[in-house]
Amino acid sequence: MIGIVCGGGEYPLLVAQACSKKNLNFCLIFLEEFCDQRGWPLSKKLSIKLGEIGKAVDFFHKNDVEKVIFAGYVKRPNWSNLSLDEKGRKWLLKLGKSIFAGDDALLRSISDLLQQEGFKLVSGADMLDDIFLGEGVFSLRKPSESNVADIKTGFESAKKLGAQDLGQSCVIFHGKVLGTEDVSGTNALIKRCAKLRKSSSGGILVKTSKPQQDNRLDLPTIGIDTIKELQAHGFEGIAVEANKCIILNKKAVIDYANEAGMFVVGVSVNCSKTKIFIIAGEASGDYLGGKLMEDIYEISSGNVEFFGVGGECMEKAGLKKLFSIKELSVIGIFEVLGKIFRIKRLIDKTVSAICAYEPQMIVTIDSSGFTHRIDKKIKKINGKIPVIHYVSPPIWAWRRWRAKSMHKFIDKLLVLFPFEEKLFSQYSLKAVFVGHPVATDPDFEKPLPSDLQKFIKSVCGNGRRSAFKIITLLPGSRVSEIERHLPVMNEFSRLMMREYANVRFIIPTTRDVAPRVEALTNDWATRPLIVKEKCKKNLAYYSSDLAIAASGTVTLELARVGLPSIVIYKTSTITYTLVKFLIKTPWVCLINILAKRKVVPELLQNECNGETIFAYAKKMLSSSESYRQKKSFVKIMETLKTTPRLAAMEILGKMPWRK
């Protein structure tokens, strides 16, 4: 049974009529505020007000509905005036921040809630034949050369608008964007722009789909009313995205455009663009993802678009984000168990988004506990989508059995360390060593002397640099790590202040977790300088004498800049006991693993306390140990270099149409 949720306009009626002609069982829910209920085919019907979610869900369950179609327009309601029943109130709470986000974010959240109720969402367009406008000119009038140039400008503007989840249409007049769509809709845009132009006629309406749009929930639509509005205000024509824009009563639309002397054009937009769904689950993966996206974008000359899960670095590189990596800020066996249902919901949400986005490629980065579950689900749904995983799980450290089945859901594995390529080749998996971006990233080059001096002054004031000891503290990127390590670092800082007259602390972090860092350092005797900007993180490194760092990718950053370090880590007793039993390497720090010896001190679990860290730090600051570390760092960085942008080239080379 199909359930059709009917909003405004002709589209819901067309979907219902199509289902009736195809002898498909369906029932209807009318949204009273928007839907005209006259002239509908016979079927089971229910009329509800916005907010009566429980009533709608019960009706669908009672009628054994399996698939749900959203059809017709619905304007954003005044949330305080909704007719909420009990389930409606619960949904409103679950929608959370998406209420204040764009339409796509809100619709995706509603979609997720419906799927949790056991319904599968499908597109109404699947029920209709010849509903879209293809590529080409469909009117008697053809666009002039200047019209074609305006259309190109319009599509560039509309796509940018859509990527920001703000609208789908814009009006172009003599090469300039006269106006863009907002919540008031397309017809309001037409009227507004007619008043803005300096002549009584002219202008083109351009309508596209949004890059991240879920076609099951929302598609750009035009009908006879749109053409009448354009004709009434003297517009020259309309250009829509080919095969992405619903045309209601297509023949009537084209006939009316011909009578009005307007053109109707379908344009293939970004037809050569590669759609990549990319996922990172933590800050180190976000850094790698950002660099990877920049390289892919440059190699492909911009013919690529990204949608998925990431953080600041990936957003800066052009990611349209499904949700933030801070929602995955857990680590450890015991910690994950406590949040397993939340993580499962995020996995299902991501899989649903991938299916709706229909990418040509999926790239998952690190965080194998999260990303591999997504990879497996997607391969079961559509085994033809290439899946590339970037950063291998550390099977060389523990749980080597995982490698045996990875070839079933991963088409290619891009590894960061040279020894991993040979290791994974034993398990029927194509693995390619692509090098580690930290080894060549220009962001870690030594800053300009003037910038460095200015930063040091912000740390030390007007005192001489030589009179100070500056320590960089890196508690981790996850909230769970931060909450375990900062109290230990506070204890260490108090001991340092007793020993050294002038000591300063810097904590580089990300914007996602900075509020938690600030809250946990409010009562420190000497407040650390909290650095959120990536450029200032590098300044912090080059200003410091020593770093105390939670084990992770950040230790490679410290090696790249040559900053001596002490590695710490603390987790729950249960997690530590299990990992200690399972782990197969004598070290946990990447530097020591790559060097195959203890280059950097590792203070784990019980040794991760203020007194032990202080004892090692005091030794590091007063001996030649720092020099020995720096010498080893240079050699290790050399082993991590390879052909520039190799990871990006491997990903683009895996695309189905490429050889």
Secondary structure, DSSP 4 states (H G I P E B T S, - for coil): -EEEEE-BSSHHHHHHHHHHHTT--EEEEEETTT---TTPPS-EEEEE-TT-HHHHHHHHHHTT--EEEEESB-PPP-GGG----HHHHHHHHHHGGGGGS-HHHHHHHHHHHHHHTTPEEE-GGGGSSS-B--SEE-SSS---HHHHHHHHHHHHHHHHHHHTTS-SEEEEETTEEEEE--TT-HHHHHHHHHHHSSSSS--EEEE---TT--TTT---EE-HHHHHHHHHTT--EEEEETTTSEETTHHHHHHHHHHHT-EEEEE--STTPEEEEEEE-SHHHHHHHHHHHHHHHHHTTT-EEEEEEE-HHHHHTTEEEEEEGGGG---SHHHHHTTHHHHHHHHHHHHHHHHHH--SEEEEES-HHHHHHHHHHHHHH-TTS-EEEES---TTTS-GGGGGGGGGT-SEEEESSHHHHHHHHTTT--EEE---GGGT-GGGSPPPHHHHHHHHHHHHTTS-GGG-EEEEEE--SSHHHHHHHHHHHHHHHHHHHHH-SSEEEEEE--TTTHHHHHHHHTT-SSPPEEE-SHHHHHHHHHH-SEEEEESSTHHHHHHHHT--EEEEE---HHHHHHHHHH--SS--SHHHHHHTS--S-EEEGGG-SHHHHHHHHHHHHTSTHHHHHHHHHHHHHHHT--STTHHHHHHHTTSTT--
